[in-house]
Amino acid sequence: MQTFLGFSEVEMSAITLSFKVALWCAVLVLPIAILVGWWLARKSFRGKSLIEGIINLPLVLPPVATGFILLLLLGTRGVIGQYLNEWFGIRIAFTYYAAVIASMIVSFPLAVRAIRLSIEMVDPGFEEAAKTLGANTFQAFVRVTLPLALPGIISGFVLSFARSLGEFGATIIFAGNISGETQTIPLALFNQIQVPGMESSAFRLLLVAIVFSFLAMSVSEFLVKKLHRRN
Protein backbone atom coordinates (compact mmCIF):
# COMPACT_ATOMS: atom_id res chain seq x y z
CA MET A 1 0.00 0.00 0.00
CA GLN A 2 1.43 3.36 -1.06
CA THR A 3 1.15 6.38 1.21
CA PHE A 4 3.09 9.65 1.14
CA LEU A 5 5.06 10.33 -2.08
CA GLY A 6 4.80 6.70 -3.12
CA PHE A 7 6.38 5.32 0.05
CA SER A 8 4.62 2.50 1.88
CA GLU A 9 3.63 2.77 5.54
CA VAL A 10 6.54 0.54 6.55
CA GLU A 11 9.00 2.67 4.58
CA MET A 12 7.70 5.94 6.01
CA SER A 13 7.89 4.48 9.50
CA ALA A 14 11.53 3.49 8.96
CA ILE A 15 12.42 6.88 7.45
CA THR A 16 10.75 8.84 10.26
CA LEU A 17 12.27 6.64 12.95
CA SER A 18 15.75 6.90 11.43
CA PHE A 19 15.56 10.69 11.43
CA LYS A 20 14.36 10.80 15.04
CA VAL A 21 16.99 8.34 16.26
CA ALA A 22 19.78 10.15 14.39
CA LEU A 23 18.69 13.56 15.69
CA TRP A 24 18.41 12.42 19.30
CA CYS A 25 21.72 10.60 18.98
CA ALA A 26 23.54 13.71 17.71
CA VAL A 27 21.91 16.01 20.29
CA LEU A 28 22.74 13.72 23.23
CA VAL A 29 26.25 12.89 22.06
CA LEU A 30 27.31 16.49 21.40
CA PRO A 31 27.66 17.88 24.97
CA ILE A 32 29.43 14.74 26.18
CA ALA A 33 31.75 14.76 23.17
CA ILE A 34 32.58 18.44 23.75
CA LEU A 35 33.57 17.80 27.37
CA VAL A 36 35.55 14.66 26.56
CA GLY A 37 37.18 16.32 23.53
CA TRP A 38 38.27 19.29 25.65
CA TRP A 39 39.52 16.98 28.41
CA LEU A 40 41.65 14.95 25.99
CA ALA A 41 42.89 18.03 24.16
CA ARG A 42 43.90 20.06 27.20
CA LYS A 43 44.80 17.56 29.92
CA SER A 44 47.72 15.19 30.32
CA PHE A 45 47.38 12.35 32.82
CA ARG A 46 48.50 8.81 33.44
CA GLY A 47 46.45 6.27 31.52
CA LYS A 48 45.38 8.77 28.85
CA SER A 49 46.26 6.34 26.04
CA LEU A 50 44.09 3.69 27.68
CA ILE A 51 41.13 6.07 27.92
CA GLU A 52 41.59 7.08 24.28
CA GLY A 53 41.68 3.40 23.31
CA ILE A 54 38.43 2.69 25.15
CA ILE A 55 36.71 5.71 23.57
CA ASN A 56 37.84 4.70 20.07
CA LEU A 57 37.06 1.01 20.54
CA PRO A 58 33.68 1.16 18.73
CA LEU A 59 35.52 2.38 15.62
CA VAL A 60 37.38 -0.92 15.26
CA LEU A 61 35.08 -3.30 17.12
CA PRO A 62 32.52 -5.08 14.91
CA PRO A 63 29.18 -3.29 15.42
CA VAL A 64 27.53 -6.62 16.20
CA ALA A 65 30.01 -7.09 19.05
CA THR A 66 29.20 -3.59 20.33
CA GLY A 67 25.50 -4.47 20.30
CA PHE A 68 26.19 -7.70 22.18
CA ILE A 69 28.16 -5.82 24.84
CA LEU A 70 25.25 -3.39 25.24
CA LEU A 71 22.90 -6.35 25.56
CA LEU A 72 25.11 -7.89 28.26
CA LEU A 73 25.13 -4.59 30.15
CA LEU A 74 21.63 -3.20 29.63
CA GLY A 75 19.51 -6.21 28.68
CA THR A 76 16.76 -7.33 31.06
CA ARG A 77 19.23 -9.89 32.43
CA GLY A 78 22.28 -7.72 31.95
CA VAL A 79 24.74 -6.50 34.54
CA ILE A 80 22.98 -3.13 34.87
CA GLY A 81 19.73 -3.75 33.01
CA GLN A 82 18.43 -6.36 35.41
CA TYR A 83 18.50 -3.89 38.28
CA LEU A 84 16.89 -1.16 36.20
CA ASN A 85 14.14 -3.61 35.35
CA GLU A 86 13.64 -5.01 38.86
CA TRP A 87 13.93 -1.79 40.84
CA PHE A 88 12.47 0.82 38.48
CA GLY A 89 10.62 -1.22 35.87
CA ILE A 90 12.83 0.24 33.14
CA ARG A 91 13.43 -1.96 30.11
CA ILE A 92 15.89 -0.63 27.55
CA ALA A 93 16.79 -3.51 25.24
CA PHE A 94 14.59 -3.96 22.14
CA THR A 95 13.01 -0.52 22.49
CA TYR A 96 13.32 2.83 20.72
CA TYR A 97 15.73 3.95 23.45
CA ALA A 98 18.02 1.02 22.67
CA ALA A 99 18.25 2.19 19.06
CA VAL A 100 19.30 5.67 20.24
CA ILE A 101 21.86 4.28 22.70
CA ALA A 102 23.36 1.94 20.10
CA SER A 103 23.74 4.84 17.68
CA MET A 104 25.29 7.02 20.39
CA ILE A 105 27.92 4.43 21.26
CA VAL A 106 29.08 3.83 17.68
CA SER A 107 29.05 7.52 16.70
CA PHE A 108 30.60 8.92 19.89
CA PRO A 109 34.26 8.34 18.87
CA LEU A 110 33.74 10.20 15.58
CA ALA A 111 32.27 13.22 17.36
CA VAL A 112 35.02 13.24 19.99
CA ARG A 113 37.77 12.99 17.37
CA ALA A 114 36.42 15.92 15.31
CA ILE A 115 35.87 18.14 18.35
CA ARG A 116 39.17 17.25 19.98
CA LEU A 117 41.16 18.12 16.85
CA SER A 118 39.31 21.42 16.59
CA ILE A 119 40.03 22.32 20.22
CA GLU A 120 43.69 21.37 19.85
CA MET A 121 43.94 23.95 17.05
CA VAL A 122 42.78 26.69 19.43
CA ASP A 123 45.81 28.41 20.96
CA PRO A 124 45.73 27.85 24.76
CA GLY A 125 47.16 31.34 25.07
CA PHE A 126 43.73 32.75 24.23
CA GLU A 127 42.26 30.92 27.23
CA GLU A 128 45.07 32.16 29.48
CA ALA A 129 44.51 35.72 28.27
CA ALA A 130 40.81 35.42 29.15
CA LYS A 131 41.75 34.23 32.65
CA THR A 132 44.04 37.21 33.20
CA LEU A 133 40.99 39.38 32.44
CA GLY A 134 39.00 37.72 35.21
CA ALA A 135 37.41 34.73 33.53
CA ASN A 136 37.53 31.36 35.26
CA THR A 137 38.26 28.09 33.44
CA PHE A 138 34.61 27.45 32.56
CA GLN A 139 34.02 31.01 31.31
CA ALA A 140 37.17 30.89 29.19
CA PHE A 141 36.00 27.59 27.75
CA VAL A 142 32.53 28.88 26.89
CA ARG A 143 33.48 32.35 25.66
CA VAL A 144 36.78 31.62 23.93
CA THR A 145 37.36 27.96 23.16
CA LEU A 146 33.87 26.94 22.04
CA PRO A 147 33.39 29.76 19.50
CA LEU A 148 36.84 29.14 17.98
CA ALA A 149 36.27 25.39 17.86
CA LEU A 150 32.75 25.72 16.44
CA PRO A 151 33.59 24.27 12.98
CA GLY A 152 34.81 21.06 14.63
CA ILE A 153 31.77 20.96 16.89
CA ILE A 154 29.47 21.23 13.87
CA SER A 155 31.43 18.48 12.14
CA GLY A 156 31.13 16.29 15.23
CA PHE A 157 27.37 16.82 15.32
CA VAL A 158 26.94 16.01 11.64
CA LEU A 159 29.23 12.96 11.79
CA SER A 160 27.24 11.63 14.72
CA PHE A 161 23.97 12.23 12.86
CA ALA A 162 25.21 10.66 9.62
CA ARG A 163 26.75 7.65 11.39
CA SER A 164 23.47 7.03 13.19
CA LEU A 165 21.60 7.00 9.88
CA GLY A 166 23.80 4.14 8.70
CA GLU A 167 23.93 2.19 11.95
CA PHE A 168 22.96 -1.47 11.57
CA GLY A 169 25.00 -4.04 13.51
CA ALA A 170 24.73 -2.76 17.07
CA THR A 171 21.10 -1.75 16.57
CA ILE A 172 19.86 -5.10 15.29
CA ILE A 173 21.46 -6.91 18.24
CA PHE A 174 20.55 -4.49 21.04
CA ALA A 175 17.31 -2.95 19.73
CA GLY A 176 16.07 -5.65 17.38
CA ASN A 177 14.31 -5.18 14.07
CA ILE A 178 10.80 -4.28 15.20
CA SER A 179 8.72 -2.50 12.58
CA GLY A 180 7.41 0.84 13.84
CA GLU A 181 9.56 0.79 16.98
CA THR A 182 13.21 0.03 16.23
CA GLN A 183 13.29 -0.60 12.47
CA THR A 184 15.40 2.17 10.96
CA ILE A 185 16.28 2.58 7.27
CA PRO A 186 19.24 0.12 7.29
CA LEU A 187 17.15 -2.54 9.04
CA ALA A 188 14.17 -2.03 6.73
CA LEU A 189 16.52 -2.15 3.74
CA PHE A 190 17.96 -5.42 5.04
CA ASN A 191 14.43 -6.84 5.31
CA GLN A 192 13.36 -5.74 1.84
CA ILE A 193 16.47 -7.14 0.17
CA GLN A 194 15.64 -10.61 1.49
CA VAL A 195 12.07 -10.60 0.14
CA PRO A 196 11.67 -11.45 -3.56
CA GLY A 197 9.90 -8.69 -5.49
CA MET A 198 10.75 -5.96 -2.96
CA GLU A 199 13.70 -4.57 -4.89
CA SER A 200 11.86 -1.32 -5.69
CA SER A 201 11.15 -0.73 -2.00
CA ALA A 202 14.79 -1.43 -1.14
CA PHE A 203 15.89 1.00 -3.87
CA ARG A 204 13.64 3.77 -2.51
CA LEU A 205 15.08 3.31 0.98
CA LEU A 206 18.59 3.34 -0.45
CA LEU A 207 17.91 6.65 -2.19
CA VAL A 208 16.52 8.16 1.00
CA ALA A 209 19.61 7.08 2.95
CA ILE A 210 21.88 8.63 0.30
CA VAL A 211 19.90 11.88 0.23
CA PHE A 212 19.84 12.21 4.03
CA SER A 213 23.59 11.61 4.31
CA PHE A 214 24.40 13.94 1.40
CA LEU A 215 22.27 16.75 2.82
CA ALA A 216 23.80 16.36 6.28
CA MET A 217 27.36 16.60 4.94
CA SER A 218 26.46 19.48 2.58
CA VAL A 219 24.91 21.52 5.40
CA SER A 220 27.95 20.83 7.55
CA GLU A 221 30.35 22.01 4.82
CA PHE A 222 28.26 25.14 4.22
CA LEU A 223 28.19 26.10 7.89
CA VAL A 224 31.88 25.41 8.42
CA LYS A 225 32.88 27.50 5.38
CA LYS A 226 30.58 30.30 6.53
CA LEU A 227 32.20 30.31 9.99
CA HIS A 228 35.68 30.31 8.48
CA ARG A 229 34.80 33.34 6.33
CA ARG A 230 33.59 35.20 9.41
CA ASN A 231 36.80 34.42 11.26
C-alpha positions in Angstrom: 0.0 0.0 0.0 1.4 3.4 -1.1 1.1 6.4 1.2 3.1 9.7 1.1 5.1 10.3 -2.1 4.8 6.7 -3.1 6.4 5.3 0.0 4.6 2.5 1.9 3.6 2.8 5.5 6.5 0.5 6.6 9.0 2.7 4.6 7.7 5.9 6.0 7.9 4.5 9.5 11.5 3.5 9.0 12.4 6.9 7.5 10.8 8.8 10.3 12.3 6.6 12.9 15.7 6.9 11.4 15.6 10.7 11.4 14.4 10.8 15.0 17.0 8.3 16.3 19.8 10.2 14.4 18.7 13.6 15.7 18.4 12.4 19.3 21.7 10.6 19.0 23.5 13.7 17.7 21.9 16.0 20.3 22.7 13.7 23.2 26.3 12.9 22.1 27.3 16.5 21.4 27.7 17.9 25.0 29.4 14.7 26.2 31.7 14.8 23.2 32.6 18.4 23.8 33.6 17.8 27.4 35.5 14.7 26.6 37.2 16.3 23.5 38.3 19.3 25.7 39.5 17.0 28.4 41.6 14.9 26.0 42.9 18.0 24.2 43.9 20.1 27.2 44.8 17.6 29.9 47.7 15.2 30.3 47.4 12.3 32.8 48.5 8.8 33.4 46.4 6.3 31.5 45.4 8.8 28.8 46.3 6.3 26.0 44.1 3.7 27.7 41.1 6.1 27.9 41.6 7.1 24.3 41.7 3.4 23.3 38.4 2.7 25.1 36.7 5.7 23.6 37.8 4.7 20.1 37.1 1.0 20.5 33.7 1.2 18.7 35.5 2.4 15.6 37.4 -0.9 15.3 35.1 -3.3 17.1 32.5 -5.1 14.9 29.2 -3.3 15.4 27.5 -6.6 16.2 30.0 -7.1 19.1 29.2 -3.6 20.3 25.5 -4.5 20.3 26.2 -7.7 22.2 28.2 -5.8 24.8 25.3 -3.4 25.2 22.9 -6.3 25.6 25.1 -7.9 28.3 25.1 -4.6 30.1 21.6 -3.2 29.6 19.5 -6.2 28.7 16.8 -7.3 31.1 19.2 -9.9 32.4 22.3 -7.7 31.9 24.7 -6.5 34.5 23.0 -3.1 34.9 19.7 -3.7 33.0 18.4 -6.4 35.4 18.5 -3.9 38.3 16.9 -1.2 36.2 14.1 -3.6 35.3 13.6 -5.0 38.9 13.9 -1.8 40.8 12.5 0.8 38.5 10.6 -1.2 35.9 12.8 0.2 33.1 13.4 -2.0 30.1 15.9 -0.6 27.6 16.8 -3.5 25.2 14.6 -4.0 22.1 13.0 -0.5 22.5 13.3 2.8 20.7 15.7 4.0 23.5 18.0 1.0 22.7 18.3 2.2 19.1 19.3 5.7 20.2 21.9 4.3 22.7 23.4 1.9 20.1 23.7 4.8 17.7 25.3 7.0 20.4 27.9 4.4 21.3 29.1 3.8 17.7 29.1 7.5 16.7 30.6 8.9 19.9 34.3 8.3 18.9 33.7 10.2 15.6 32.3 13.2 17.4 35.0 13.2 20.0 37.8 13.0 17.4 36.4 15.9 15.3 35.9 18.1 18.4 39.2 17.2 20.0 41.2 18.1 16.8 39.3 21.4 16.6 40.0 22.3 20.2 43.7 21.4 19.8 43.9 23.9 17.1 42.8 26.7 19.4 45.8 28.4 21.0 45.7 27.8 24.8 47.2 31.3 25.1 43.7 32.7 24.2 42.3 30.9 27.2 45.1 32.2 29.5 44.5 35.7 28.3 40.8 35.4 29.2 41.7 34.2 32.6 44.0 37.2 33.2 41.0 39.4 32.4 39.0 37.7 35.2 37.4 34.7 33.5 37.5 31.4 35.3 38.3 28.1 33.4 34.6 27.5 32.6 34.0 31.0 31.3 37.2 30.9 29.2 36.0 27.6 27.8 32.5 28.9 26.9 33.5 32.4 25.7 36.8 31.6 23.9 37.4 28.0 23.2 33.9 26.9 22.0 33.4 29.8 19.5 36.8 29.1 18.0 36.3 25.4 17.9 32.8 25.7 16.4 33.6 24.3 13.0 34.8 21.1 14.6 31.8 21.0 16.9 29.5 21.2 13.9 31.4 18.5 12.1 31.1 16.3 15.2 27.4 16.8 15.3 26.9 16.0 11.6 29.2 13.0 11.8 27.2 11.6 14.7 24.0 12.2 12.9 25.2 10.7 9.6 26.8 7.7 11.4 23.5 7.0 13.2 21.6 7.0 9.9 23.8 4.1 8.7 23.9 2.2 11.9 23.0 -1.5 11.6 25.0 -4.0 13.5 24.7 -2.8 17.1 21.1 -1.7 16.6 19.9 -5.1 15.3 21.5 -6.9 18.2 20.5 -4.5 21.0 17.3 -2.9 19.7 16.1 -5.7 17.4 14.3 -5.2 14.1 10.8 -4.3 15.2 8.7 -2.5 12.6 7.4 0.8 13.8 9.6 0.8 17.0 13.2 0.0 16.2 13.3 -0.6 12.5 15.4 2.2 11.0 16.3 2.6 7.3 19.2 0.1 7.3 17.1 -2.5 9.0 14.2 -2.0 6.7 16.5 -2.2 3.7 18.0 -5.4 5.0 14.4 -6.8 5.3 13.4 -5.7 1.8 16.5 -7.1 0.2 15.6 -10.6 1.5 12.1 -10.6 0.1 11.7 -11.4 -3.6 9.9 -8.7 -5.5 10.7 -6.0 -3.0 13.7 -4.6 -4.9 11.9 -1.3 -5.7 11.2 -0.7 -2.0 14.8 -1.4 -1.1 15.9 1.0 -3.9 13.6 3.8 -2.5 15.1 3.3 1.0 18.6 3.3 -0.5 17.9 6.7 -2.2 16.5 8.2 1.0 19.6 7.1 2.9 21.9 8.6 0.3 19.9 11.9 0.2 19.8 12.2 4.0 23.6 11.6 4.3 24.4 13.9 1.4 22.3 16.8 2.8 23.8 16.4 6.3 27.4 16.6 4.9 26.5 19.5 2.6 24.9 21.5 5.4 28.0 20.8 7.6 30.3 22.0 4.8 28.3 25.1 4.2 28.2 26.1 7.9 31.9 25.4 8.4 32.9 27.5 5.4 30.6 30.3 6.5 32.2 30.3 10.0 35.7 30.3 8.5 34.8 33.3 6.3 33.6 35.2 9.4 36.8 34.4 11.3 
